[in-house]
């Protein structure tokens, strides 16, 4: 059963909440559940049922696809305060690829089951519009990830990732292993380690176990912008 703080979180983070009727709101609250996932847990993948609508209260989730050779490509990540509908891909008829979702940290999420979400989408135009809007936003992120892998040099791709992390976390200290970064940028750990050492030699960052400290953000930004 949902607690008062759960209900408040749903009201604050569900964009179409004020467009629901009283009966639709009650339907939502009756079908939302709180779920906790340990770091590394798989929420959604091949052979698993659709999760539905995900609201992240704590932690971080990674959305990715797998190639036939078993290489994974990160499409995007969501964290506290964000949500995603691609975990309800079974109600999105044009999605034909298998999307996997892992917990990158110990995470707590609020889940609206897919049956309820589908019913709301069929009966409420605002929920349907929300689905189209969020689908467009997420696919823009997917296309950006693909564009980076296909057309961007690796040094710039890595620089973009590092720079974005400093902006996102509001810190110059990035606490990811080289293996994690490799998953996020779609490369091999050895390639990431080699480029990070190159950046360190240029005085852009300082490496330590499990931590990267950006010490010259201007140099990093210059790589992002292709400024020599």
Secondary structure, DSSP 8 states (H G I E B T S, - for coil): ---HHHHHHHHHH-TTGGGS-HHHHHHHHHHEEEEEE-TT-EEE-TTS----EEEEEESEEEEEEE-TTS-EEEEEEEETT-EESGGGGGG-TT--S--EEEESSSEEEEEE-HHHHHHHHHH-HHHHHHHHHHHHHHHHHHHHHHHHHHHS-HHHHHHHHHHHHHHHHTSSEE---HHHHHHHHTS-HHHHHHHHHHHHHTTSEEEETTEEEES-HHHHHHHHTT--
